[in-house]
Amino acid sequence: MPAKPNISFENLKVAFASKSNAELRNMYLVFAMLNNKFVSDLGIALTNIGFKLHLPIKGIMKKTMFGHFCGGETIAESTEAAKKLAEFGVESTLDYSVEGEGDEASYDLTCAEILKTIEKAENQDSLPFAVFKVTGLGDYEIMIKVQAGETLSKDESLAFERMKNRVDQLCNAAFQKGIKILVDAEESWFQDVIDDLAYEAMEKYNRETCIVYNTYQMYRHDMLGRLKEAEAVARAKGYLLGAKLVRGAYMEKEGERAAEMGYVSPIQPSKSATDTDYNLGVEFCIENGVYLVSGSHNEASNHLVVELIEKHGIEKDSDRVFFAQLYGMSDNISFNLADAGYRVLKYVPYGPVEKVMPYLIRRASENSSIAGQSSREFLLIKKEMERRKKK
């Protein structure tokens, strides 16, 4: 391995260059809350109560948690957030984060909204990707049945076909507009169905360049093997494999379901095992021509990807490798990578406050990795505030 590239995630001047003193103070308050479990749990409970009782808390949310982690309520608002990121070389994907209401009308509305993000991306160089969750486009209960090999009723079969058509409609639109599109990963008990839909789309649209990307949650102990198998199939069939690697977002839920239903948990035995497979996964992708989006808030993994890019002579500005982090988090990683010339993608969630907050609240309360990250964010913000005082 060559000498480590000269990049540091400790350069706070670069990390927070886009933030005014007032914005930095607001970030401090948000992460101070998230960093205190009692205050965080209380805030989540009060927010839930506030929305259920239709209390006027929308303004507070827009100035705190929603305002920090979301680009806005509309495509127009979130595009402005993306433009601000682009001033510092950071690219974006607009992530419509409204959870479906479980009926065909809501699936059609979600599909139509994501099509609008694709249309918007066509005219914005700073929006190279669109993104969707398959559960926003169809009934996950049907996917569970399909994965379990159960026979669908006539109505369920028709609903499943509509879901598949919506997926293809989005992937085709991305192909026509020259936009890349990410298929998000979900729970293991219907992930196989999502994989099949993603690979079907890749076979159609990833012939000359990489348009469709599937997502691999490396906290699953079988995922590195599944990634390698997917690459072998893609090579045999003559299409390009697009892979977004993440550590994963459903660990608690996966473990609880496995315990309740008496099957072996798909989750890795330890965090170190997840870290090892994540790093082996990005190495495999870069060494085997897989188009990679490395979705990581882990500094060591990001350093590794930088080293691999240099080792294999990949141009920093090519579309072979993107780094990705969530909007409002790990700016020390995102902005320093972008400042060094690498392609960095921020997931920018958006949607009406009252409809997006359930997603944000669940992410904060269920995902232990977010809780751990908040401590790191809090310390970095405090350091930057102290640095600015000394100027």
N, C-alpha and C positions, 0 to 999 in steps of 0.2 A: 504493500500500500504506500503511495507517495506521501510526502509531507502534508500535514493537515492544511487545508485551504485557509487563507487569512480572513476568517469571518468570525465575528463575535456577536453573541446575543445579549451581551452586557452593555452595549452602546445605547444608553437610555436617551441620549439626545436625538438619535435617529428613531428609536422606538416610539417616542412620544412627540415627534416633530409636528404631527397633524393636530395636536391637542393644545388648545389655549389653556391658560391657568385656570379659568373657570371650569372648562371641560375636565381638566385633570382633577379638580376638587370634587366634581360630581362623580367621576370614576372612583375616587377614594371612598366616597360615601357608599356607593353601590357595593364595592368589594369588602368594605368594612362590615356591611350587613351580611353578605354571603359568607364571610370568614368567621362569623359568630353563629354557631348552630342554633342557639336559642332564639336569637334575633331573626335569623333567617327563617326558621320554622314558624315563628310568630307572624312575620311579614307575609309568608305564604298563606297561612291560615286566614289572616285578615283580608288579604287580597281575594281569596276564594269567597269569603263571606260578603265582601263588598260587591263583587260582581253578581252573586246570587240575589242580593237585596237591591240591585240596580242603584247602588250609591255612586255619587259623582267622583269616582277615583281615577277616571281615565287620564286627567291632566297630571296627576301625581305619577302614574305609571309611565307616561310619555317622558317625564323628566328624570325618571330613575331607571328601573330595570328594563322596561320596554325600550326606552330611549337609548340605552346603552347597547343592548344586544340585538336590536332590530333597526333596519334601515329606514323604516317608516310604515305607514299604513297602506300605501299604494305603490304601484310600479313607479310612478313619477317621483314620489318622495325617496324611494330606495335607490332610484337611478341617480339622484343628487348625491346620496351617500356614496355611491360607487364612483361618481366623478371626483369626489373629494379624495377617496382612496387612490384614484388613478393619478392624481397630482404627485403622488409619492411612489408611483410605479407599481402599485398593488392593484391587481385585477379582481373581478367579482363574479359571482353567480347569484342571481336573484332567486331566493328560496321561498316560494309561497308556502307559509307555515300554518295555514288554516286547516284544522283537522276535519275530515269529511263527516257528514251527518248520517252516513250509512244508507243513502237512497240514490237512485239513478240520477235524479236531478242534481244532487250535490256533486256526483262524480262528473257529470257533464260540465258543471260550472268550474270545477277544479281543472279539468282538461282545457277548457277555454281560456282560463287564466294563465296556465302554463304556456299555452300557445302565444299569448300576448308577450310573455317574457322572452320567448324565442324571437318574435318579431322585433322587440325592443333591442335584443342583443345583436341582431343583424346590422343595426346602424350605430353600434357603440363598440369601438375597439376594446374598451375596458371590460366588456362582458363576453368573454370567449365561451362560456358554458351556460347551459340551462340545467335544471335539476328537477326530479320528481320522485315521489314515493308511489309505488303501485297501489298501496292501500288508499290513496287519495282518488284512485280511478276505478275501484271496484271492491266488492265485498270480500274481506279477508277470510270469512267463514267458508266461502266457496274454495278459496285457495287451500285452506286446511284440508278440506275434503279431497281436492285433487291430489295433494301431496300424499295423503293417506291411502289413495287408490280407491276411494269410495265412488260409487256411481252417482252422478248428478241427475236431478230431476230435469225435465224439459226446460222449466223456467230458469233453473240454475245454470244449465248449459248455455242458454241464450245470454244470461247475465255475464257468464264467463267469456263468451265471445265478444260481448260489448267491451269488457275490460281489456281484452287482448287488442281489440281495434283501437281503443284509446291510446294504449302504449305505442302501437305502430304509428298512429297519427302523429304523436309527439316526436318519435324518432325520425319519421319521414320528413316532418317539418324542419327539424334540426339539420337533416341531410340536405334538404333543398336550400336552406339559408346558409349552409356552411358553418353551422354552430355545433359545438360539441355538447353532449348531453349525458348527465350522470344519473344512473338508476340507483337510488339509495337502497341500502341493505335494511332488512327488518328482522322479525323474530324467526328462529330456526325452524319452527313447525310449519312455516309456509315459504321459507326462503328458497327451497328448490324450485318452486313455481316461478318465483321472480327471476332466478338464474336462467331458467329455460326461456323466459320471455326476452331477457337481455341478450342471450346468445343467439336467439332467432333474429333479433334486430341487428346484431353485429354481423351475422352472416349476410344480411341484405345490404347494410349500409357502410360496413368497415372494409370495403374492398381496396380502395385506393388511398384513403387516409382514415384516421381514427375518429369516428363521430360518437359512437355509443360506448359508455364505460359502465361496467358493473362494479359493485362495491363489495369488498372482502373484509369481514370483521375478524381480525387476527386473534381475538380472545377465544375463538373457537379452536379446539385442539386439532380439528380436521381441516382447518382452512388453508394451511400451506399446501397440503396435498391437493385440495380442490383447485387452488390457484394453478398449480403445475399441470393438473389434468386439463384445465380450461385452456392453457397455453398450447398443450399438445393437440387438442381438438382444433383450435383455431389454426394452427400451423398446417394440420392435415387437410383442413377444409379451405385453406387459402384466404382467410380473412385476418385482420389485425385485432389483437386483443387489447381492449382498454380496461385498465384496472385502477380503481381507487382503493387504496389500502387505509384502513382505520383500525384502531384497537377495538372499538365497539361501544355500543350505547345501550344494550339491554341486559347487562350482566345480572343484575338483581332479579329481574323478571325471569330470565332463563333458569337461574338456579332454583328459584321458588317453584316454578312449574315442574322441573325435573324431580324435585323432592316430593311434590304433591302427587305426581302421576307414576312415580316409581321407576323412572328410567335414568340411565347414566347422563349426568349433566354434560352438555357439549362444551362447557367452559374450561379453559386451561386450568391446570392445578395451581398455578401461581402467577403473579404479575410478571415475574422474571421470565416465565415460559412464554407469556404473551409478548414481552419485549423481544425475546430471542426470535420468535417466529415473525414478528413484524419486520425486524431487521433482515432476516433471511428472505422475507417476501420482497422487500424493495430491492435487495441485491439480485434476486432471481429475475425480477421484472427488467431491471436495467441491463442485465447481462444477456437477456433473451429477447430483446426487441419489443417488449411489452410497453405500450403507452401508459405511463404512470402518473397518477395523482397521489402524492403522498400526504394523506390527511392526518397530520400529527402535531400535537402540542408538546411533544417530547424533544428536548433540545439535543440529546444524544442521537436520536434517530434522524433529525434534520441535518446534523453535522455529517452523519454517515451518508446521506443522500448527496450532499454537496461533494463529499470525497469521491463517491461513485461516479458522479457526473464528470468530474475532472479526470478520473482514472480512465474512463471509457471515451473521453474526447467528445462528449455531447455538448453542443453549443448551448450556452445559457438561455438564449432567447428562442430556442426551438420549442416545438410543442410535444417533444418526447417526454419531458418531465415537468410537472407542476408541483409546487408545494401548496398545501391548503390548510387554513385555520378558520375557526368561527369568528364572525364579526364581533368585535368587542373583547376578544381574548387573544392572548399571546402576541400582542403587537411587537414585543421585543424580537420575536422570531420573524414575523411577517415583514415588518418594515426593514429590518436589517438584511434579510434575504433579497428583498426587492431593491434596496439601496446598492447591493452588490451585483445586481443585474440578473438575478434569477426570476423565473416566472412564478408569481405567488397569487393564489386565489383565496379570496375571502367569501365564505358562505354568508350571504346577507339575508336573514329572514325578514319577511314583511307580511302585512295583513292587518285588518282592523284590530285595535288593541284588545278588545274583549274576546276576540276569537283566537288571537295568538298567545295570550297570556297562559291558557291551559298548557300549551306546548312548552313555554318557557318554564313554568312552575314545575311541571313534571320533570323536565330536563335537570333543573336545579336540585329537586328533591330525590330523584331516583338514581342519578348518575354520580357515583362516588368519585369518579375521575374529575368531574367538574368541581366538586367540593375541594379536592386536593389542589387543583389548579388555582382556585381562588386565593389560597394562601400565598402562592408564588406571585400572583398578580398584585395582591395587596402590598407585598414587600417592595416590588419594583416601582409601584406608583409612589409609595412613601419616599423611596430613594430619589425619584425624579423630582418630587416636590422639594426635597432638601437640596438637591443640586441646583434647582432654579433659585432658591433663596440665597444661595452662596454667590450667585452671579453678580 
